C-alpha cells in the first residue's frame, strides 16, 4: 500500500500568534472532524496558507501537538488527541447506543440467538482478516454443527472461537505475558503458525502489505520486546490515569500490532485483547457485535490507520478514530437487528391475533405465529405438546387441523417428523381472507 509520508513540520513565523489569536479556528475545528492525514489534507479547500501546503500542515500539527496526551512505551513516545468529534462519538456510544438498546431490548430468545451468531461471526471474520479462505456460510455450518475443521482456514476459525470463549471467562485477570501467550497458543493450535507459539519471537521480522507484498512496518527488534511488552501490560493494568475504555482498548490493539511480539498470529491476538479489555470494563454488549467483520469490510482503512499513526510521529489518533467509527457502525447494526426483530415479532403477534379470530385455538395461533416469525423453524409433536402442556393426542389433533387448513406441513427428517409453515404467503392469505 502506497502511503505518502508527511513532510517535516516547522513552527513558521506567525503560526504561533495566529494559533493563539484563533485566526484559523474554524479551519482547525473542521480538520479535527475527520482528522485528515497529510495526503488528504493537502487537497482540502480553504487551507489557511493555500500557497504553502507545508505551512498549512505545520499549523495543523502545531494545533494537534498542543492538545496531545503522551504515552511512553520503552522510551518511545506515542501521542493521541481526543478531539471533540471523538468525544461526541464516545458519548453517543455510551449513552445512546448501549443505553438505547437496554431501554428497548430484544427478546431473551432473540438476544441468545443473536449473541451466539455474533460470537461465531467474530471468530469467522477475524480469521478472514488474516486470510482464511473458507466462506462465511461453510464456516457457520462447521461451528454450528460442531464438526471438526477440515483445513487450515477452518482450523483458524475454530481457534478464534475457542479464544473468544476463553477470554470471556478471564475478565478478572491482569494482562501479563503468560495470559498473552495462552491466547496466542489457542489462536495458533494445529495451524502453520503453531511453530511460533509458546513465547515471544527471538529474531527480527517484517510486516508486509497484504495487497502489494511490500514491507509496510518493521517492528521493534527482538531484544526490545520485553520492555515494550511490559510497558503495554502496565498500561493495560494501570488505573492511575483515566482513559476512556474504548480509547484504551484501541491503544492496546494498536500497540500490540506495532510491537508484533510473535512471528505469526499477531493480528488475531491483538483483536482478541481489544475484545477482552472492553469485556473487562463491563462493555458486555461487545459480545453482541463482530468487531472483525467491521474491520474486514474496511480492510484498507484498517491497514492505513496503522500506517498513518506510525508515519505521522506515532500519532495514535488515526487508529482511535478508526476504532470508534467501526464500533459505532457495528452497534448500529445491532440496533437495526433489534428493530427488525421487534417489527417481526409485532407482525407475528398480529398474525396470531387474526388467526384466533379465524377460529384457531390459542395453541394453534401461537404455533403458527412462532413459525411465521422465526427463520425456517421446525418443531415436532413432542415439542408442541410440552410447550403447551397437552397430551400428544390433543397435539396431533391441533396439527392435523392446521394441515387441513393449509397452514403447516409435515416433513420427515431422519427418524423424526417435523412441522413447519407451508409458506408465509399461505399464512398471510388465510389470516387476511
C-alpha positions as CSV (number, residue, x, y, z in Angstrom):
1,X,0.0,0.0,0.0
2,X,1.5,3.3,-1.1
3,X,1.1,6.0,1.6
4,X,2.9,9.3,1.3
5,X,4.8,10.3,4.4
6,X,4.0,13.8,5.7
7,X,6.6,16.5,5.4
8,X,8.7,17.7,8.3
9,X,6.7,20.4,10.0
10,X,8.2,23.7,11.2
11,X,6.9,26.3,13.5
12,X,6.8,29.1,10.9
13,X,6.9,32.8,11.9
14,X,3.4,33.9,12.7
15,X,1.9,30.4,13.2
16,X,2.0,30.5,17.0
17,X,0.5,34.0,17.2
18,X,-2.1,33.0,14.5
19,X,-3.0,29.9,16.6
20,X,-3.4,31.7,19.9
21,X,-5.3,34.6,18.3
22,X,-7.6,31.9,16.9
23,X,-7.2,33.3,13.4
24,X,-7.8,29.9,11.8
25,X,-10.0,28.4,14.5
26,X,-12.8,27.3,12.1
27,X,-10.4,25.6,9.8
28,X,-8.7,23.7,12.6
29,X,-12.1,22.6,14.0
30,X,-13.0,21.3,10.6
31,X,-9.7,19.5,10.3
32,X,-10.4,17.7,13.6
33,X,-13.6,16.3,12.4
34,X,-12.0,13.7,10.0
35,X,-8.5,14.1,11.4
36,X,-7.1,14.2,7.9
37,X,-3.7,12.8,7.2
38,X,-1.3,14.8,5.1
39,X,-2.1,13.1,1.7
40,X,-5.8,14.1,2.2
41,X,-5.4,17.5,3.9
42,X,-3.2,18.9,1.2
43,X,-6.1,18.7,-1.2
44,X,-8.6,20.4,1.0
45,X,-10.3,23.7,0.1
46,X,-9.9,26.7,2.3
47,X,-6.4,25.9,3.6
48,X,-5.0,28.8,5.8
49,X,-2.0,29.1,3.5
50,X,-3.1,27.8,0.1
51,X,0.2,28.9,-1.5
52,X,2.2,26.9,1.1
53,X,1.0,23.4,1.8
54,X,3.7,22.6,4.3
55,X,2.9,25.7,6.2
56,X,-0.7,24.7,6.4
57,X,0.3,21.2,7.5
58,X,2.6,22.8,10.2
59,X,-0.3,24.8,11.6
60,X,-2.4,21.7,11.9
61,X,0.4,19.8,13.5
62,X,1.0,22.6,16.0
63,X,-2.7,22.6,16.9
64,X,-2.6,18.8,17.4
65,X,0.6,18.9,19.5
66,X,-0.9,21.5,21.8
67,X,-3.7,19.0,22.5
68,X,-1.6,15.8,22.6
69,X,-1.5,13.4,25.5
70,X,1.7,11.4,25.5
71,X,2.4,7.8,26.4
72,X,5.8,6.2,26.8
73,X,6.4,2.6,25.7
74,X,10.0,1.5,26.1
75,X,11.4,5.1,25.9
76,X,9.4,5.7,22.7
77,X,6.8,8.4,22.8
78,X,3.4,7.9,21.3
79,X,0.7,10.6,21.2
80,X,-3.1,10.9,20.9
81,X,-5.6,13.7,20.8
82,X,-9.2,13.2,21.9
83,X,-10.9,15.6,19.5
84,X,-14.4,17.0,20.1
85,X,-15.6,14.6,17.4
86,X,-14.2,11.6,19.2
87,X,-15.6,12.8,22.5
88,X,-19.0,13.1,20.8
89,X,-18.8,9.6,19.4
90,X,-17.8,8.1,22.7
91,X,-20.7,9.9,24.4
92,X,-23.2,8.7,21.9
93,X,-21.8,5.2,22.0
94,X,-22.1,5.1,25.8
95,X,-25.5,6.8,26.3
96,X,-27.4,6.3,23.1
97,X,-26.3,3.0,21.6
98,X,-25.8,1.0,24.7
99,X,-28.4,2.9,26.8
100,X,-30.9,2.9,23.9
101,X,-30.6,-0.9,23.4
102,X,-31.3,-1.6,27.1
103,X,-34.3,0.8,27.1
104,X,-35.9,-1.2,24.3
105,X,-34.2,-4.6,24.3
106,X,-34.7,-7.5,22.0
107,X,-36.4,-10.6,23.5
108,X,-34.4,-13.1,25.5
109,X,-34.7,-15.8,22.8
110,X,-33.6,-13.3,20.0
111,X,-30.8,-12.0,22.2
112,X,-29.5,-15.5,22.8
113,X,-29.7,-16.3,19.0
114,X,-28.0,-13.0,18.1
115,X,-25.3,-13.4,20.7
116,X,-24.4,-16.9,19.5
117,X,-24.4,-15.7,15.9
118,X,-22.2,-12.6,16.8
119,X,-19.6,-14.7,18.5
120,X,-19.5,-17.1,15.6
121,X,-19.3,-14.2,13.2
122,X,-16.4,-12.7,15.2
123,X,-14.5,-15.9,15.0
124,X,-15.0,-16.2,11.3
125,X,-14.3,-12.6,10.4
126,X,-11.1,-12.4,12.5
127,X,-9.7,-15.4,10.6
128,X,-10.8,-14.0,7.3
129,X,-8.9,-10.7,8.0
130,X,-5.8,-12.9,8.3
131,X,-6.5,-14.7,5.1
132,X,-8.8,-17.7,5.9
133,X,-10.4,-18.7,2.6
134,X,-13.4,-20.6,3.9
135,X,-16.7,-18.9,3.0
136,X,-18.8,-17.5,5.8
137,X,-21.7,-19.9,5.1
138,X,-19.5,-23.0,5.3
139,X,-17.8,-21.7,8.4
140,X,-21.1,-21.1,10.1
141,X,-22.2,-24.6,9.3
142,X,-19.0,-26.0,10.7
143,X,-19.3,-24.1,14.0
144,X,-23.0,-24.7,14.5
145,X,-22.7,-28.4,13.8
146,X,-19.5,-28.6,15.9
147,X,-17.8,-30.8,13.3
148,X,-14.0,-30.9,13.2
149,X,-12.1,-28.5,11.0
150,X,-11.1,-29.9,7.6
151,X,-8.4,-27.5,6.6
152,X,-6.2,-24.6,7.8
153,X,-8.8,-21.9,7.2
154,X,-11.4,-23.8,9.2
155,X,-8.9,-24.5,12.0
156,X,-8.1,-20.8,12.3
157,X,-11.8,-20.1,12.7
158,X,-12.3,-22.8,15.2
159,X,-9.3,-21.5,17.2
160,X,-10.7,-18.0,17.1
161,X,-14.0,-19.2,18.6
162,X,-12.1,-21.1,21.3
163,X,-10.1,-17.9,22.1
164,X,-13.3,-15.8,22.4
165,X,-14.8,-18.4,24.8
166,X,-11.5,-18.4,26.8
167,X,-11.1,-14.7,27.2
168,X,-14.8,-14.2,28.1
169,X,-14.1,-16.1,31.2
170,X,-10.9,-14.3,32.0
171,X,-12.1,-10.7,32.6
172,X,-10.9,-10.7,36.2
173,X,-7.2,-11.3,35.1
174,X,-4.5,-8.7,34.8
175,X,-2.7,-8.5,31.4
176,X,0.7,-10.3,31.6
177,X,3.0,-12.3,29.4
178,X,1.5,-15.7,30.5
179,X,-2.0,-14.6,29.6
180,X,-0.9,-13.2,26.2
181,X,1.0,-16.4,25.4
182,X,-2.1,-18.5,26.4
183,X,-4.3,-16.6,24.0
184,X,-1.8,-16.9,21.2
185,X,-1.4,-20.7,21.8
186,X,-5.1,-21.2,21.4
187,X,-5.2,-19.0,18.3
188,X,-2.4,-20.9,16.5
189,X,-3.1,-24.5,17.6
190,X,-2.9,-27.0,14.7
191,X,-2.1,-24.3,12.1
192,X,1.0,-23.3,10.2
193,X,1.6,-20.7,12.9
194,X,1.7,-23.2,15.7
195,X,5.5,-23.4,15.5
196,X,5.9,-19.9,16.9
197,X,3.5,-20.4,19.9
198,X,4.8,-20.6,23.5
199,X,6.9,-17.5,23.6
200,X,7.8,-14.2,22.0
201,X,9.9,-14.0,18.9
202,X,13.7,-14.1,19.2
203,X,14.5,-12.6,15.8
204,X,13.6,-9.6,13.6
205,X,10.5,-9.8,11.4
206,X,9.0,-7.5,8.8
207,X,5.3,-6.9,8.2
208,X,4.3,-6.9,4.5
209,X,1.3,-5.3,2.9
210,X,-1.4,-7.7,2.1
211,X,-2.1,-6.0,-1.3
212,X,1.4,-5.5,-2.8
213,X,3.6,-7.6,-0.6
214,X,6.0,-4.7,0.2
215,X,7.4,-4.1,3.7
216,X,4.9,-1.9,5.5
217,X,6.2,-2.0,9.0
218,X,9.4,-3.0,10.8
219,X,8.5,-3.9,14.4
220,X,10.9,-3.3,17.3
221,X,14.0,-5.6,17.5
222,X,13.7,-8.8,19.5
223,X,15.9,-7.6,22.3
224,X,13.5,-4.6,22.8
225,X,10.4,-6.8,23.0
226,X,10.3,-7.4,26.7
227,X,10.5,-3.7,27.5
228,X,7.7,-2.8,25.1
229,X,5.5,-5.7,26.2
230,X,6.0,-5.0,29.9
231,X,5.1,-1.3,29.4
232,X,2.0,-2.5,27.4
233,X,0.9,-4.7,30.2
234,X,1.5,-2.0,32.8
235,X,-0.5,0.4,30.7
236,X,-3.5,-2.0,30.4
237,X,-3.4,-2.8,34.1
238,X,-2.9,0.8,35.4
239,X,-5.9,2.7,36.8
240,X,-3.9,5.8,37.8
241,X,-5.0,7.9,34.9
242,X,-8.5,7.6,33.5
243,X,-8.6,6.9,29.8
244,X,-11.9,6.0,28.2
245,X,-12.1,2.2,27.9
246,X,-12.7,2.3,24.1
247,X,-9.7,4.6,23.6
248,X,-7.6,2.5,25.9
249,X,-8.6,-0.8,24.1
250,X,-7.8,0.9,20.8
251,X,-4.3,1.8,22.0
252,X,-3.7,-1.7,23.3
253,X,-4.8,-3.0,19.9
254,X,-2.5,-0.7,18.0
255,X,0.5,-1.2,20.3
256,X,0.3,-5.0,20.1
257,X,0.2,-4.7,16.3
258,X,3.1,-2.3,16.4
259,X,5.2,-4.5,18.6
260,X,4.4,-7.7,16.8
261,X,5.7,-9.9,19.6
262,X,5.1,-13.2,17.8
263,X,6.4,-14.5,14.5
264,X,2.8,-15.0,13.3
265,X,-0.8,-14.7,14.7
266,X,-0.3,-11.1,16.0
267,X,-3.4,-9.6,14.3
268,X,-5.8,-12.2,15.7
269,X,-4.3,-11.9,19.2
270,X,-4.5,-8.1,19.1
271,X,-8.2,-8.1,18.2
272,X,-8.8,-10.7,21.0
273,X,-7.1,-8.3,23.5
274,X,-9.3,-5.4,22.3
275,X,-12.4,-7.6,22.8
276,X,-11.1,-8.8,26.2
277,X,-10.3,-5.3,27.5
278,X,-13.8,-4.0,26.7
279,X,-15.4,-7.0,28.4
280,X,-13.2,-6.4,31.4
281,X,-14.5,-2.9,31.6
282,X,-18.1,-4.1,31.6
283,X,-18.9,-3.4,27.9
284,X,-20.8,-6.7,27.9
285,X,-22.7,-5.8,24.7
286,X,-19.4,-6.1,22.8
287,X,-20.3,-9.8,22.7
288,X,-23.3,-8.9,20.6
289,X,-21.2,-7.4,17.7
290,X,-18.4,-8.6,15.4
291,X,-15.5,-6.1,15.6
292,X,-13.6,-8.1,13.0
293,X,-16.5,-8.1,10.5
294,X,-16.4,-4.3,10.5
295,X,-12.6,-4.5,10.0
296,X,-12.9,-7.0,7.2
297,X,-15.4,-4.7,5.5
298,X,-12.9,-1.8,5.7
299,X,-9.6,-3.7,5.5
300,X,-7.7,-1.0,3.6
301,X,-8.7,1.7,6.1
302,X,-7.6,-0.7,8.9
303,X,-4.1,-1.0,7.4
304,X,-3.9,2.7,6.6
305,X,-4.9,3.6,10.2
306,X,-1.8,1.7,11.4
307,X,0.5,3.2,8.9
308,X,-0.8,6.8,9.3
309,X,-0.2,6.6,13.1
310,X,3.4,5.3,12.5
311,X,4.3,7.6,9.7
312,X,3.0,10.8,11.5
313,X,5.2,10.7,14.5
314,X,3.3,7.9,16.3
315,X,0.0,9.8,16.4
316,X,-2.4,7.1,17.7
317,X,-5.4,9.4,17.0
318,X,-5.8,7.9,13.5
319,X,-6.2,4.4,14.8
320,X,-8.5,5.6,17.7
321,X,-10.7,7.4,15.1
322,X,-10.9,4.2,13.0
323,X,-11.8,2.0,16.0
324,X,-14.5,4.3,17.3
325,X,-16.1,4.6,13.9
326,X,-16.1,0.8,13.4
327,X,-17.6,0.2,16.8
328,X,-20.3,2.8,16.1
329,X,-21.2,1.0,12.8
330,X,-21.2,-2.4,14.5
331,X,-23.5,-1.3,17.2
332,X,-25.8,0.5,14.8
333,X,-26.1,-2.9,13.0
334,X,-27.1,-4.4,16.4
335,X,-29.8,-1.8,16.9
336,X,-31.1,-2.4,13.3
337,X,-31.3,-6.1,14.2
338,X,-33.2,-5.3,17.3
339,X,-35.6,-3.1,15.4
340,X,-36.1,-5.7,12.7
341,X,-36.8,-8.4,15.3
342,X,-39.3,-6.2,17.1
343,X,-41.0,-5.5,13.8
344,X,-41.1,-9.2,13.0
345,X,-42.4,-10.0,16.5
346,X,-45.2,-7.4,16.2
347,X,-46.2,-8.8,12.8
348,X,-46.2,-12.4,14.2
349,X,-48.4,-11.3,17.1
350,X,-50.8,-9.6,14.7
351,X,-50.9,-12.8,12.6
352,X,-51.6,-14.9,15.7
353,X,-54.4,-12.4,16.7
354,X,-56.0,-12.7,13.3
355,X,-55.8,-16.4,13.3
356,X,-57.6,-16.5,16.7
357,X,-60.4,-14.5,15.0
358,X,-60.5,-17.1,12.3
359,X,-61.4,-19.8,14.8
360,X,-58.0,-21.3,15.7
361,X,-57.4,-22.1,19.3
362,X,-54.7,-20.1,21.2
363,X,-52.2,-23.0,21.0
364,X,-52.6,-23.2,17.2
365,X,-52.4,-19.5,16.7
366,X,-49.2,-19.2,18.9
367,X,-47.6,-22.0,17.0
368,X,-48.3,-20.6,13.5
369,X,-47.2,-17.1,14.8
370,X,-44.0,-18.5,16.1
371,X,-43.2,-20.5,12.9
372,X,-44.1,-17.4,10.9
373,X,-41.8,-15.1,13.0
374,X,-38.7,-17.3,13.0
375,X,-36.4,-18.0,10.1
376,X,-37.1,-21.6,8.8
377,X,-38.0,-23.0,12.2
378,X,-39.4,-26.5,12.7
379,X,-41.0,-28.2,15.7
380,X,-42.2,-31.8,16.3
381,X,-45.3,-33.1,18.1
382,X,-43.2,-33.7,21.3
383,X,-42.1,-30.0,21.4
384,X,-45.6,-28.8,20.8
385,X,-47.2,-30.9,23.5
386,X,-44.6,-30.0,26.1
387,X,-44.7,-26.3,25.3
388,X,-48.5,-26.1,25.7
389,X,-48.8,-28.8,28.4
390,X,-51.2,-31.0,26.4
391,X,-51.2,-34.7,25.7
392,X,-49.9,-36.0,22.3
393,X,-53.4,-36.9,21.2
394,X,-54.5,-33.2,21.6
395,X,-51.3,-32.0,20.0
396,X,-51.9,-34.4,17.0
397,X,-55.4,-33.1,16.6
398,X,-54.3,-29.5,16.6
399,X,-51.6,-30.2,14.0
400,X,-53.9,-32.2,11.7
401,X,-56.4,-29.3,11.8
402,X,-53.6,-26.9,10.8
403,X,-52.5,-29.2,7.9
404,X,-56.1,-29.4,6.7
405,X,-56.3,-25.6,6.7
406,X,-53.1,-25.4,4.6
407,X,-51.2,-23.5,7.2
408,X,-48.5,-26.1,8.1
409,X,-46.9,-29.2,6.5
410,X,-45.0,-32.1,7.9
411,X,-41.6,-33.2,6.7
412,X,-39.7,-36.4,7.7
413,X,-36.2,-35.6,8.7
414,X,-34.3,-38.7,9.8
415,X,-36.5,-40.6,12.2
416,X,-38.4,-37.5,13.2
417,X,-41.4,-35.8,11.7
418,X,-41.0,-32.0,11.8
419,X,-43.7,-29.4,11.3
420,X,-43.2,-26.0,9.6
421,X,-45.4,-23.5,7.9
422,X,-46.4,-24.1,4.3
423,X,-45.3,-20.6,3.4
424,X,-45.6,-17.1,4.8
425,X,-47.8,-16.2,1.9
426,X,-50.2,-19.0,2.8
427,X,-50.4,-17.9,6.4
428,X,-51.0,-14.3,5.4
429,X,-53.6,-15.2,2.9
430,X,-55.5,-17.3,5.5
431,X,-55.3,-14.7,8.2
432,X,-56.5,-11.9,5.9
433,X,-59.2,-13.7,4.0
